[in-house]
């Protein structure tokens, strides 16, 4: 989780706690004013009319802050969630992000893109494919051993190497 996410998370939590506490305090103040009005025998309507404009403005502002903080908190949790990694979804969001700056600011394409395999992982995958070819009798035992030795003996044989360079490396090892 990045620093940006932590800042949003903590800012949202503080916003919820502060605005929620102030909403409770304002509600308590209004209840106290109505209770005192009843105790003094003053008309409740007159008391409510006197305190309504500032109270409505204050409650409205606190509700907006509370709502925005809740949305920020939920967004922080969505970004922390374990989302499935898919190149198709990442490509779809790349397209959406190229057309809309709001979607671009969300950064979903980067969240959904699967990590690139390391050279070791690519080698392991190639060896697994060779094993499958050997089990299916698509290659002989000698070919299997030769190709495994080429993969293990050279870290340059991978998908990023040009075919000509790869072939030259294989020929020099033979």
MITISE-716140 format. One record per atom (N, C-alpha, C): x, y, z. Coordinates in Angstrom, 1 decimal. Atoms other than C-alpha are relative to their C-alpha. Example, Ala and Ser with C-alpha at 12.3 -4.5 7.8 and 13.67 -1.06 7.14 Angstrom:
rec c1: 0.9, c2: -1.2, c3: 0.0
rec c1: 12.3, c2: -4.5, c3: 7.8
rec c1: 0.9, c2: 1.2, c3: 0.0
rec c1: -0.9, c2: -1.1, c3: 0.0
rec c1: 13.7, c2: -1.1, c3: 7.1
rec c1: -0.8, c2: 1.1, c3: 0.8
! end
This chain:
rec c1: 0.9, c2: -1.2, c3: 0.0
rec c1: 0.0, c2: 0.0, c3: 0.0
rec c1: 0.9, c2: 1.2, c3: 0.0
rec c1: -0.8, c2: -1.2, c3: 0.1
rec c1: 1.5, c2: 3.3, c3: -1.1
rec c1: -0.3, c2: 1.1, c3: 1.0
rec c1: 0.1, c2: -1.1, c3: -1.0
rec c1: 1.9, c2: 6.5, c3: 0.9
rec c1: -1.3, c2: 0.8, c3: -0.4
rec c1: 1.3, c2: -0.7, c3: 0.4
rec c1: -1.0, c2: 8.0, c3: -1.2
rec c1: -1.2, c2: -0.6, c3: 0.6
rec c1: 1.1, c2: 0.7, c3: -0.5
rec c1: -3.3, c2: 5.3, c3: -0.1
rec c1: -0.1, c2: 0.1, c3: 1.5
rec c1: 0.0, c2: -0.2, c3: -1.5
rec c1: -2.3, c2: 5.6, c3: 3.6
rec c1: -0.5, c2: 1.4, c3: 0.4
rec c1: 0.4, c2: -1.3, c3: -0.3
rec c1: -2.8, c2: 9.3, c3: 3.5
rec c1: -1.5, c2: 0.1, c3: -0.1
rec c1: 1.5, c2: 0.0, c3: 0.3
rec c1: -6.3, c2: 8.9, c3: 2.0
rec c1: -0.7, c2: -0.8, c3: 1.1
rec c1: 0.6, c2: 0.8, c3: -1.1
rec c1: -7.1, c2: 6.2, c3: 4.6
rec c1: -0.1, c2: 0.8, c3: 1.3
rec c1: -0.1, c2: -0.7, c3: -1.3
rec c1: -6.0, c2: 8.2, c3: 7.6
rec c1: -0.8, c2: 1.3, c3: 0.0
rec c1: 0.8, c2: -1.3, c3: 0.2
rec c1: -7.6, c2: 11.5, c3: 6.3
rec c1: -1.4, c2: -0.4, c3: 0.1
rec c1: 1.4, c2: 0.4, c3: -0.1
rec c1: -10.8, c2: 9.7, c3: 5.8
rec c1: -0.5, c2: -0.5, c3: 1.4
rec c1: 0.4, c2: 0.4, c3: -1.4
rec c1: -10.8, c2: 8.1, c3: 9.2
rec c1: -0.1, c2: 1.2, c3: 0.9
rec c1: 0.1, c2: -1.2, c3: -0.9
rec c1: -10.1, c2: 11.4, c3: 10.9
rec c1: -1.2, c2: 0.8, c3: -0.4
rec c1: 1.2, c2: -0.7, c3: 0.4
rec c1: -12.8, c2: 13.0, c3: 8.8
rec c1: -1.3, c2: -0.6, c3: 0.6
rec c1: 1.2, c2: 0.7, c3: -0.6
rec c1: -15.4, c2: 10.4, c3: 9.9
rec c1: -0.1, c2: 0.2, c3: 1.5
rec c1: 0.0, c2: -0.2, c3: -1.4
rec c1: -14.4, c2: 10.6, c3: 13.5
rec c1: -0.4, c2: 1.4, c3: 0.5
rec c1: 0.3, c2: -1.4, c3: -0.4
rec c1: -14.4, c2: 14.4, c3: 13.7
rec c1: -1.4, c2: 0.4, c3: -0.4
rec c1: 1.3, c2: -0.4, c3: 0.5
rec c1: -17.5, c2: 15.0, c3: 11.6
rec c1: -1.1, c2: -0.7, c3: 0.7
rec c1: 1.0, c2: 0.8, c3: -0.7
rec c1: -19.4, c2: 12.2, c3: 13.3
rec c1: -0.1, c2: 0.5, c3: 1.4
rec c1: 0.1, c2: -0.5, c3: -1.4
rec c1: -18.5, c2: 13.5, c3: 16.8
rec c1: -0.7, c2: 1.4, c3: 0.0
rec c1: 0.7, c2: -1.3, c3: 0.0
rec c1: -19.5, c2: 17.0, c3: 15.8
rec c1: -1.5, c2: -0.1, c3: -0.3
rec c1: 1.4, c2: 0.3, c3: 0.2
rec c1: -22.8, c2: 15.7, c3: 14.4
rec c1: -0.7, c2: -0.4, c3: 1.3
rec c1: 0.6, c2: 0.5, c3: -1.3
rec c1: -23.5, c2: 14.0, c3: 17.7
rec c1: -0.1, c2: 1.2, c3: 1.0
rec c1: 0.0, c2: -1.1, c3: -0.9
rec c1: -22.6, c2: 17.2, c3: 19.6
rec c1: -1.1, c2: 1.0, c3: -0.4
rec c1: 1.0, c2: -0.9, c3: 0.5
rec c1: -24.8, c2: 19.4, c3: 17.4
rec c1: -1.4, c2: -0.5, c3: 0.3
rec c1: 1.3, c2: 0.7, c3: -0.3
rec c1: -27.7, c2: 16.9, c3: 17.7
rec c1: -0.3, c2: 0.1, c3: 1.5
rec c1: 0.2, c2: -0.2, c3: -1.4
rec c1: -27.2, c2: 17.0, c3: 21.5
rec c1: -0.3, c2: 1.4, c3: 0.4
rec c1: 0.3, c2: -1.4, c3: -0.2
rec c1: -27.2, c2: 20.8, c3: 21.5
rec c1: -1.4, c2: 0.3, c3: -0.3
rec c1: 1.4, c2: -0.3, c3: 0.4
rec c1: -30.4, c2: 20.9, c3: 19.6
rec c1: -1.0, c2: -0.7, c3: 0.9
rec c1: 0.9, c2: 0.6, c3: -0.9
rec c1: -32.0, c2: 18.4, c3: 21.9
rec c1: -0.1, c2: 0.7, c3: 1.3
rec c1: -0.1, c2: -0.8, c3: -1.2
rec c1: -30.8, c2: 20.4, c3: 24.9
rec c1: -0.8, c2: 1.3, c3: -0.1
rec c1: 0.8, c2: -1.3, c3: 0.2
rec c1: -32.3, c2: 23.6, c3: 23.5
rec c1: -1.5, c2: -0.3, c3: 0.0
rec c1: 1.4, c2: 0.4, c3: 0.0
rec c1: -35.6, c2: 21.9, c3: 22.8
rec c1: -0.5, c2: -0.4, c3: 1.4
rec c1: 0.3, c2: 0.4, c3: -1.4
rec c1: -35.6, c2: 20.4, c3: 26.3
rec c1: -0.1, c2: 1.2, c3: 0.9
rec c1: 0.1, c2: -1.2, c3: -0.9
rec c1: -34.9, c2: 23.7, c3: 28.0
rec c1: -1.2, c2: 0.9, c3: -0.4
rec c1: 1.2, c2: -0.8, c3: 0.4
rec c1: -37.6, c2: 25.4, c3: 25.9
rec c1: -1.2, c2: -0.6, c3: 0.6
rec c1: 1.2, c2: 0.7, c3: -0.6
rec c1: -40.1, c2: 22.8, c3: 27.1
rec c1: 0.0, c2: 0.3, c3: 1.5
rec c1: -0.1, c2: -0.2, c3: -1.5
rec c1: -38.9, c2: 23.2, c3: 30.7
rec c1: -0.4, c2: 1.4, c3: 0.4
rec c1: 0.3, c2: -1.4, c3: -0.3
rec c1: -39.2, c2: 27.0, c3: 30.6
rec c1: -1.4, c2: 0.4, c3: -0.5
rec c1: 1.4, c2: -0.3, c3: 0.4
rec c1: -42.7, c2: 26.8, c3: 29.0
rec c1: 0.0, c2: 0.9, c3: -1.2
rec c1: 0.0, c2: -0.8, c3: 1.2
rec c1: -41.5, c2: 28.7, c3: 25.9
rec c1: -0.5, c2: -0.8, c3: -1.2
rec c1: 0.5, c2: 0.8, c3: 1.1
rec c1: -43.0, c2: 27.8, c3: 22.6
rec c1: 1.1, c2: -0.7, c3: -0.8
rec c1: -1.0, c2: 0.8, c3: 0.7
rec c1: -41.0, c2: 25.1, c3: 20.9
rec c1: 0.3, c2: 0.5, c3: -1.4
rec c1: -0.1, c2: -0.4, c3: 1.4
rec c1: -41.7, c2: 26.4, c3: 17.4
rec c1: 0.9, c2: 1.3, c3: 0.0
rec c1: -0.8, c2: -1.2, c3: 0.0
rec c1: -40.2, c2: 29.8, c3: 18.3
rec c1: 1.5, c2: -0.3, c3: 0.2
rec c1: -1.4, c2: 0.4, c3: -0.3
rec c1: -37.0, c2: 28.2, c3: 19.7
rec c1: 0.6, c2: -0.7, c3: -1.2
rec c1: -0.6, c2: 0.7, c3: 1.2
rec c1: -36.6, c2: 25.9, c3: 16.6
rec c1: 0.2, c2: 1.0, c3: -1.1
rec c1: -0.2, c2: -1.0, c3: 1.0
rec c1: -37.1, c2: 28.9, c3: 14.3
rec c1: 1.3, c2: 0.8, c3: 0.2
rec c1: -1.2, c2: -0.8, c3: -0.3
rec c1: -34.3, c2: 30.8, c3: 16.1
rec c1: 1.3, c2: -0.8, c3: -0.2
rec c1: -1.2, c2: 0.7, c3: 0.2
rec c1: -31.8, c2: 28.0, c3: 16.0
rec c1: 0.1, c2: -0.8, c3: -1.3
rec c1: 0.0, c2: 0.9, c3: 1.2
rec c1: -32.8, c2: 26.3, c3: 12.7
rec c1: 1.0, c2: 0.5, c3: -1.1
rec c1: -0.9, c2: -0.4, c3: 1.1
rec c1: -30.8, c2: 28.4, c3: 10.1
rec c1: 1.5, c2: -0.4, c3: 0.3
rec c1: -1.4, c2: 0.4, c3: -0.2
rec c1: -27.3, c2: 27.9, c3: 11.7
rec c1: 0.1, c2: -1.5, c3: 0.2
rec c1: -0.1, c2: 1.4, c3: -0.3
rec c1: -28.1, c2: 24.4, c3: 12.8
rec c1: -0.1, c2: -0.8, c3: -1.3
rec c1: 0.2, c2: 0.7, c3: 1.3
rec c1: -29.3, c2: 23.3, c3: 9.3
rec c1: 1.3, c2: 0.1, c3: -0.8
rec c1: -1.2, c2: -0.2, c3: 0.8
rec c1: -26.2, c2: 24.8, c3: 7.7
rec c1: 1.2, c2: -0.8, c3: 0.6
rec c1: -1.0, c2: 0.8, c3: -0.7
rec c1: -23.9, c2: 23.2, c3: 10.3
rec c1: -0.1, c2: -1.5, c3: -0.2
rec c1: 0.2, c2: 1.4, c3: 0.2
rec c1: -25.5, c2: 19.8, c3: 10.0
rec c1: 0.2, c2: -0.4, c3: -1.4
rec c1: -0.2, c2: 0.3, c3: 1.5
rec c1: -25.5, c2: 20.0, c3: 6.2
rec c1: 1.5, c2: -0.1, c3: -0.3
rec c1: -1.4, c2: 0.0, c3: 0.3
rec c1: -21.8, c2: 20.8, c3: 6.1
rec c1: 0.7, c2: -1.2, c3: 0.7
rec c1: -0.6, c2: 1.2, c3: -0.6
rec c1: -20.9, c2: 18.0, c3: 8.6
rec c1: -0.4, c2: -1.2, c3: -0.7
rec c1: 0.4, c2: 1.2, c3: 0.8
rec c1: -23.0, c2: 15.5, c3: 6.6
rec c1: 0.8, c2: -0.1, c3: -1.3
rec c1: -0.8, c2: 0.0, c3: 1.2
rec c1: -21.1, c2: 16.5, c3: 3.5
rec c1: 1.4, c2: -0.6, c3: 0.3
rec c1: -1.4, c2: 0.5, c3: -0.4
rec c1: -17.7, c2: 16.0, c3: 5.2
rec c1: -0.1, c2: -1.5, c3: 0.4
rec c1: 0.1, c2: 1.4, c3: -0.4
rec c1: -18.9, c2: 12.7, c3: 6.8
rec c1: -0.1, c2: -0.9, c3: -1.3
rec c1: 0.2, c2: 0.8, c3: 1.2
rec c1: -20.1, c2: 11.4, c3: 3.4
rec c1: 1.2, c2: -0.1, c3: -0.9
rec c1: -1.2, c2: 0.0, c3: 0.8
rec c1: -16.9, c2: 12.4, c3: 1.5
rec c1: 1.1, c2: -0.8, c3: 0.7
rec c1: -1.0, c2: 0.8, c3: -0.8
rec c1: -14.8, c2: 10.8, c3: 4.3
rec c1: -0.4, c2: -1.5, c3: -0.1
rec c1: 0.5, c2: 1.4, c3: 0.1
rec c1: -16.9, c2: 7.6, c3: 4.1
rec c1: 0.4, c2: -0.5, c3: -1.4
rec c1: -0.3, c2: 0.4, c3: 1.3
rec c1: -16.4, c2: 7.5, c3: 0.3
rec c1: 1.5, c2: -0.2, c3: -0.1
rec c1: -1.5, c2: 0.1, c3: 0.0
rec c1: -12.6, c2: 8.1, c3: 0.7
rec c1: 0.4, c2: -1.3, c3: 0.7
rec c1: -0.4, c2: 1.2, c3: -0.7
rec c1: -12.4, c2: 5.3, c3: 3.3
rec c1: -0.4, c2: -1.3, c3: -0.8
rec c1: 0.4, c2: 1.1, c3: 0.9
rec c1: -14.3, c2: 2.9, c3: 1.0
rec c1: 0.9, c2: -0.1, c3: -1.2
rec c1: -1.0, c2: 0.1, c3: 1.1
rec c1: -12.0, c2: 3.8, c3: -1.9
rec c1: 1.3, c2: -0.5, c3: 0.4
rec c1: -1.2, c2: 0.6, c3: -0.5
rec c1: -9.0, c2: 3.1, c3: 0.2
rec c1: -0.1, c2: -1.5, c3: 0.2
rec c1: 0.1, c2: 1.4, c3: -0.2
rec c1: -10.3, c2: -0.3, c3: 1.1
rec c1: -0.1, c2: -0.7, c3: -1.4
rec c1: 0.0, c2: 0.6, c3: 1.3
rec c1: -11.1, c2: -1.0, c3: -2.6
rec c1: 1.4, c2: -0.1, c3: -0.6
rec c1: -1.3, c2: 0.0, c3: 0.6
rec c1: -7.6, c2: -0.1, c3: -3.6
rec c1: 0.9, c2: -1.1, c3: 0.8
rec c1: -0.8, c2: 1.0, c3: -0.8
rec c1: -6.2, c2: -2.4, c3: -0.8
rec c1: -0.5, c2: -1.4, c3: -0.3
rec c1: 0.5, c2: 1.4, c3: 0.2
rec c1: -8.4, c2: -5.3, c3: -1.8
rec c1: 0.8, c2: -0.8, c3: -1.0
rec c1: -0.8, c2: 0.8, c3: 0.9
rec c1: -6.9, c2: -8.2, c3: -3.6
rec c1: -0.9, c2: -0.2, c3: -1.2
rec c1: 0.8, c2: 0.0, c3: 1.3
rec c1: -8.2, c2: -7.6, c3: -7.1
rec c1: 0.7, c2: -1.1, c3: -0.9
rec c1: -0.6, c2: 1.0, c3: 0.9
rec c1: -7.8, c2: -10.4, c3: -9.7
rec c1: 0.9, c2: 0.7, c3: -1.1
rec c1: -0.9, c2: -0.6, c3: 1.0
rec c1: -4.9, c2: -9.7, c3: -12.1
rec c1: -0.3, c2: -0.6, c3: -1.3
rec c1: 0.4, c2: 0.5, c3: 1.4
rec c1: -5.8, c2: -9.9, c3: -15.8
rec c1: 0.5, c2: 1.0, c3: -1.0
rec c1: -0.5, c2: -0.9, c3: 1.0
rec c1: -4.1, c2: -8.5, c3: -18.8
rec c1: -1.2, c2: 0.5, c3: -0.8
rec c1: 1.2, c2: -0.4, c3: 0.7
rec c1: -7.6, c2: -8.3, c3: -20.5
rec c1: -0.6, c2: 1.2, c3: 0.7
rec c1: 0.6, c2: -1.1, c3: -0.8
rec c1: -9.0, c2: -6.1, c3: -17.7
rec c1: 0.9, c2: 1.2, c3: -0.1
rec c1: -0.9, c2: -1.1, c3: 0.1
rec c1: -5.9, c2: -4.0, c3: -17.7
rec c1: 0.0, c2: 0.7, c3: -1.3
rec c1: 0.1, c2: -0.6, c3: 1.3
rec c1: -6.1, c2: -3.4, c3: -21.4
rec c1: -1.3, c2: 0.8, c3: -0.2
rec c1: 1.3, c2: -0.7, c3: 0.0
rec c1: -9.8, c2: -2.5, c3: -21.0
rec c1: 0.1, c2: 1.3, c3: 0.7
rec c1: -0.1, c2: -1.3, c3: -0.7
rec c1: -9.0, c2: 0.1, c3: -18.4
rec c1: 1.1, c2: 0.9, c3: -0.6
rec c1: -0.9, c2: -0.9, c3: 0.7
rec c1: -6.0, c2: 1.4, c3: -20.4
rec c1: -0.8, c2: 0.7, c3: -1.1
rec c1: 0.8, c2: -0.6, c3: 1.0
rec c1: -8.5, c2: 2.1, c3: -23.2
rec c1: -0.9, c2: 1.1, c3: 0.7
rec c1: 0.8, c2: -1.0, c3: -0.7
rec c1: -10.9, c2: 3.8, c3: -20.7
rec c1: 0.8, c2: 1.2, c3: 0.5
rec c1: -0.8, c2: -1.1, c3: -0.5
rec c1: -8.1, c2: 5.8, c3: -19.2
rec c1: 0.5, c2: 0.9, c3: -1.0
rec c1: -0.4, c2: -0.8, c3: 1.0
rec c1: -7.0, c2: 7.0, c3: -22.5
rec c1: -1.0, c2: 1.0, c3: -0.5
rec c1: 1.1, c2: -0.9, c3: 0.4
rec c1: -10.4, c2: 8.6, c3: -23.1
rec c1: -0.5, c2: 0.9, c3: 1.1
rec c1: 0.6, c2: -0.7, c3: -1.1
rec c1: -11.2, c2: 9.9, c3: -19.6
rec c1: 1.0, c2: 0.2, c3: 1.1
rec c1: -1.0, c2: -0.3, c3: -1.0
rec c1: -9.0, c2: 11.7, c3: -17.2
rec c1: -0.4, c2: -0.4, c3: 1.4
rec c1: 0.5, c2: 0.4, c3: -1.3
rec c1: -11.2, c2: 10.9, c3: -14.2
rec c1: 0.4, c2: -1.5, c3: 0.2
rec c1: -0.3, c2: 1.4, c3: -0.1
rec c1: -10.8, c2: 7.2, c3: -14.9
rec c1: 1.5, c2: -0.2, c3: 0.1
rec c1: -1.4, c2: 0.1, c3: 0.0
rec c1: -7.1, c2: 7.7, c3: -15.5
rec c1: 0.6, c2: 0.2, c3: 1.5
rec c1: -0.5, c2: -0.3, c3: -1.3
rec c1: -6.7, c2: 9.2, c3: -12.0
rec c1: -0.2, c2: -1.2, c3: 1.0
rec c1: 0.2, c2: 1.1, c3: -0.9
rec c1: -8.1, c2: 6.0, c3: -10.4
rec c1: 1.1, c2: -1.0, c3: -0.1
rec c1: -1.2, c2: 0.9, c3: 0.1
rec c1: -5.2, c2: 3.9, c3: -11.7
rec c1: -0.4, c2: -1.5, c3: 0.0
rec c1: 0.4, c2: 1.4, c3: 0.0
rec c1: -7.1, c2: 0.7, c3: -12.2
rec c1: 0.8, c2: -0.9, c3: -0.9
rec c1: -0.7, c2: 0.8, c3: 1.0
rec c1: -5.1, c2: -0.5, c3: -15.2
rec c1: 1.3, c2: -0.5, c3: 0.7
rec c1: -1.2, c2: 0.5, c3: -0.6
rec c1: -1.9, c2: -0.7, c3: -13.1
rec c1: -0.4, c2: -1.0, c3: 1.2
rec c1: 0.4, c2: 0.9, c3: -1.1
rec c1: -3.8, c2: -2.4, c3: -10.2
rec c1: -0.3, c2: -1.4, c3: -0.6
rec c1: 0.5, c2: 1.3, c3: 0.6
rec c1: -5.2, c2: -5.1, c3: -12.6
rec c1: 1.0, c2: -0.7, c3: -0.8
rec c1: -1.0, c2: 0.6, c3: 0.9
rec c1: -2.1, c2: -5.7, c3: -14.7
rec c1: 0.8, c2: -1.1, c3: 0.8
rec c1: -0.8, c2: 1.0, c3: -0.7
rec c1: -0.4, c2: -9.0, c3: -13.7
rec c1: 1.5, c2: 0.4, c3: -0.1
rec c1: -1.4, c2: -0.3, c3: 0.0
rec c1: 3.3, c2: -8.7, c3: -12.8
rec c1: 0.7, c2: -0.8, c3: -1.1
rec c1: -0.8, c2: 0.7, c3: 1.0
rec c1: 5.9, c2: -9.6, c3: -15.4
rec c1: 0.8, c2: -1.1, c3: 0.6
rec c1: -0.8, c2: 1.1, c3: -0.6
rec c1: 7.6, c2: -13.0, c3: -14.9
rec c1: 1.5, c2: 0.4, c3: 0.0
rec c1: -1.4, c2: -0.2, c3: -0.1
rec c1: 11.2, c2: -12.9, c3: -13.8
rec c1: 0.7, c2: -1.0, c3: -1.0
rec c1: -0.6, c2: 0.9, c3: 0.9
rec c1: 13.8, c2: -14.6, c3: -16.0
rec c1: 0.0, c2: -1.5, c3: 0.6
rec c1: 0.0, c2: 1.3, c3: -0.6
rec c1: 13.9, c2: -17.5, c3: -13.5
rec c1: -1.4, c2: -0.7, c3: -0.2
rec c1: 1.3, c2: 0.5, c3: 0.2
rec c1: 10.1, c2: -17.9, c3: -13.8
rec c1: -0.2, c2: -0.4, c3: -1.4
rec c1: 0.2, c2: 0.4, c3: 1.4
rec c1: 10.3, c2: -17.9, c3: -17.6
rec c1: 0.8, c2: -1.3, c3: -0.3
rec c1: -0.8, c2: 1.3, c3: 0.2
rec c1: 13.0, c2: -20.6, c3: -17.4
rec c1: -0.8, c2: -1.1, c3: 0.5
rec c1: 0.8, c2: 1.1, c3: -0.6
rec c1: 10.9, c2: -22.7, c3: -15.1
rec c1: -1.2, c2: -0.3, c3: -0.9
rec c1: 1.1, c2: 0.3, c3: 0.9
rec c1: 7.9, c2: -22.3, c3: -17.4
rec c1: 0.4, c2: -0.7, c3: -1.3
rec c1: -0.5, c2: 0.7, c3: 1.2
rec c1: 10.0, c2: -23.3, c3: -20.4
rec c1: 0.3, c2: -1.4, c3: 0.3
rec c1: -0.4, c2: 1.4, c3: -0.4
rec c1: 11.3, c2: -26.4, c3: -18.6
rec c1: -1.3, c2: -0.8, c3: 0.2
rec c1: 1.3, c2: 0.7, c3: -0.2
rec c1: 7.7, c2: -27.3, c3: -17.6
rec c1: -0.6, c2: -0.3, c3: -1.4
rec c1: 0.6, c2: 0.3, c3: 1.4
rec c1: 6.6, c2: -27.0, c3: -21.3
rec c1: 0.8, c2: -1.1, c3: -0.6
rec c1: -0.8, c2: 1.1, c3: 0.5
rec c1: 9.6, c2: -29.2, c3: -22.3
rec c1: -0.4, c2: -1.3, c3: 0.6
rec c1: 0.4, c2: 1.3, c3: -0.7
rec c1: 8.6, c2: -31.8, c3: -19.7
rec c1: -1.3, c2: -0.5, c3: -0.6
rec c1: 1.2, c2: 0.4, c3: 0.6
rec c1: 5.1, c2: -31.8, c3: -21.1
rec c1: 0.1, c2: -0.5, c3: -1.4
rec c1: -0.3, c2: 0.5, c3: 1.4
rec c1: 6.4, c2: -32.2, c3: -24.7
rec c1: 0.6, c2: -1.4, c3: 0.1
rec c1: -0.7, c2: 1.3, c3: -0.1
rec c1: 8.6, c2: -35.1, c3: -23.5
rec c1: -1.0, c2: -1.1, c3: 0.4
rec c1: 1.0, c2: 1.0, c3: -0.4
rec c1: 5.7, c2: -36.8, c3: -21.7
rec c1: -0.9, c2: -0.4, c3: -1.1
rec c1: 1.0, c2: 0.2, c3: 1.1
rec c1: 3.5, c2: -36.4, c3: -24.8
rec c1: 0.8, c2: -0.6, c3: -1.2
rec c1: -0.8, c2: 0.6, c3: 1.1
rec c1: 6.3, c2: -38.0, c3: -26.9
rec c1: 0.2, c2: 0.9, c3: -1.2
rec c1: -0.2, c2: -1.0, c3: 1.1
rec c1: 6.7, c2: -34.8, c3: -29.0
rec c1: 1.5, c2: 0.2, c3: -0.2
rec c1: -1.4, c2: -0.1, c3: 0.1
rec c1: 10.4, c2: -34.7, c3: -28.3
rec c1: 0.7, c2: -1.3, c3: 0.6
rec c1: -0.7, c2: 1.1, c3: -0.6
rec c1: 13.0, c2: -37.4, c3: -27.6
rec c1: 0.7, c2: 0.3, c3: 1.3
rec c1: -0.7, c2: -0.3, c3: -1.2
rec c1: 14.9, c2: -37.8, c3: -24.4
rec c1: 1.3, c2: 0.8, c3: -0.2
rec c1: -1.2, c2: -0.8, c3: 0.3
rec c1: 18.1, c2: -36.5, c3: -26.0
rec c1: -0.4, c2: 1.4, c3: -0.3
rec c1: 0.4, c2: -1.3, c3: 0.3
rec c1: 16.3, c2: -33.5, c3: -27.4
rec c1: -0.5, c2: 0.8, c3: 1.3
rec c1: 0.4, c2: -0.5, c3: -1.3
rec c1: 14.7, c2: -32.9, c3: -23.9
rec c1: 1.2, c2: 0.5, c3: 0.8
rec c1: -1.2, c2: -0.3, c3: -0.8
rec c1: 18.1, c2: -33.0, c3: -22.2
rec c1: 0.8, c2: 1.1, c3: -0.6
rec c1: -0.7, c2: -1.1, c3: 0.7
rec c1: 19.7, c2: -30.8, c3: -24.8
rec c1: -0.6, c2: 1.3, c3: 0.2
rec c1: 0.7, c2: -1.3, c3: -0.2
rec c1: 17.0, c2: -28.1, c3: -24.5
rec c1: 0.0, c2: 0.4, c3: 1.4
rec c1: -0.1, c2: -0.4, c3: -1.4
rec c1: 17.0, c2: -28.2, c3: -20.7
rec c1: 1.4, c2: 0.5, c3: 0.3
rec c1: -1.4, c2: -0.5, c3: -0.2
rec c1: 20.8, c2: -27.8, c3: -20.7
rec c1: 0.2, c2: 1.4, c3: -0.6
rec c1: -0.1, c2: -1.3, c3: 0.7
rec c1: 20.5, c2: -24.9, c3: -23.1
rec c1: -0.7, c2: 1.1, c3: 0.9
rec c1: 0.7, c2: -1.0, c3: -0.8
rec c1: 17.9, c2: -23.2, c3: -20.9
rec c1: 0.7, c2: 0.3, c3: 1.3
rec c1: -0.6, c2: -0.2, c3: -1.3
rec c1: 19.7, c2: -23.8, c3: -17.6
rec c1: 1.4, c2: 0.6, c3: -0.2
rec c1: -1.4, c2: -0.5, c3: 0.1
rec c1: 23.2, c2: -23.0, c3: -19.0
rec c1: 0.0, c2: 1.4, c3: -0.5
rec c1: 0.0, c2: -1.4, c3: 0.5
rec c1: 22.2, c2: -19.7, c3: -20.6
rec c1: -1.1, c2: 0.8, c3: 0.5
rec c1: 1.0, c2: -0.9, c3: -0.5
rec c1: 20.3, c2: -16.9, c3: -19.0
rec c1: -0.5, c2: 0.9, c3: -1.1
rec c1: 0.4, c2: -0.9, c3: 1.0
rec c1: 20.1, c2: -15.1, c3: -22.3
rec c1: -1.1, c2: -0.6, c3: -0.9
rec c1: 1.0, c2: 0.6, c3: 0.8
rec c1: 17.7, c2: -17.5, c3: -23.9
rec c1: -1.4, c2: 0.2, c3: 0.7
rec c1: 1.4, c2: -0.3, c3: -0.5
rec c1: 14.3, c2: -16.0, c3: -23.2
rec c1: -0.7, c2: 0.8, c3: -1.0
rec c1: 0.9, c2: -0.6, c3: 1.0
rec c1: 11.5, c2: -14.2, c3: -24.9
rec c1: 0.5, c2: 1.4, c3: -0.5
rec c1: -0.5, c2: -1.4, c3: 0.4
rec c1: 13.3, c2: -10.8, c3: -25.0
rec c1: 1.2, c2: -0.1, c3: -1.0
rec c1: -1.2, c2: 0.1, c3: 0.9
rec c1: 16.3, c2: -12.1, c3: -27.0
rec c1: -0.5, c2: -0.3, c3: -1.4
rec c1: 0.4, c2: 0.2, c3: 1.4
rec c1: 16.0, c2: -11.9, c3: -30.8
rec c1: 0.2, c2: -1.4, c3: -0.4
rec c1: -0.2, c2: 1.4, c3: 0.5
rec c1: 15.6, c2: -15.2, c3: -32.6
rec c1: 1.4, c2: -0.3, c3: -0.5
rec c1: -1.3, c2: 0.2, c3: 0.5
rec c1: 18.9, c2: -14.8, c3: -34.4
rec c1: 1.0, c2: -0.2, c3: 1.1
rec c1: -0.9, c2: 0.0, c3: -1.1
rec c1: 20.8, c2: -14.1, c3: -31.2
rec c1: -0.2, c2: -1.3, c3: 0.8
rec c1: 0.3, c2: 1.2, c3: -0.7
rec c1: 19.1, c2: -17.0, c3: -29.5
rec c1: 0.5, c2: -1.2, c3: -0.7
rec c1: -0.5, c2: 1.1, c3: 0.8
rec c1: 20.0, c2: -19.4, c3: -32.4
rec c1: 1.5, c2: 0.0, c3: 0.1
rec c1: -1.4, c2: -0.1, c3: -0.1
rec c1: 23.6, c2: -18.2, c3: -32.3
rec c1: 0.5, c2: -0.5, c3: 1.4
rec c1: -0.4, c2: 0.5, c3: -1.3
rec c1: 23.8, c2: -18.9, c3: -28.6
rec c1: -0.2, c2: -1.5, c3: 0.1
rec c1: 0.3, c2: 1.5, c3: 0.0
rec c1: 22.3, c2: -22.4, c3: -29.0
rec c1: 1.1, c2: -0.7, c3: -0.8
rec c1: -1.0, c2: 0.7, c3: 0.8
rec c1: 24.8, c2: -23.2, c3: -31.8
rec c1: 1.4, c2: 0.1, c3: 0.7
rec c1: -1.3, c2: -0.1, c3: -0.7
rec c1: 27.8, c2: -22.0, c3: -29.8
rec c1: 0.1, c2: -1.0, c3: 1.2
rec c1: 0.0, c2: 0.9, c3: -1.1
rec c1: 26.8, c2: -24.2, c3: -26.9
rec c1: 0.1, c2: -1.5, c3: -0.4
rec c1: 0.0, c2: 1.4, c3: 0.4
rec c1: 26.6, c2: -27.3, c3: -29.0
rec c1: 1.4, c2: -0.5, c3: -0.4
! end
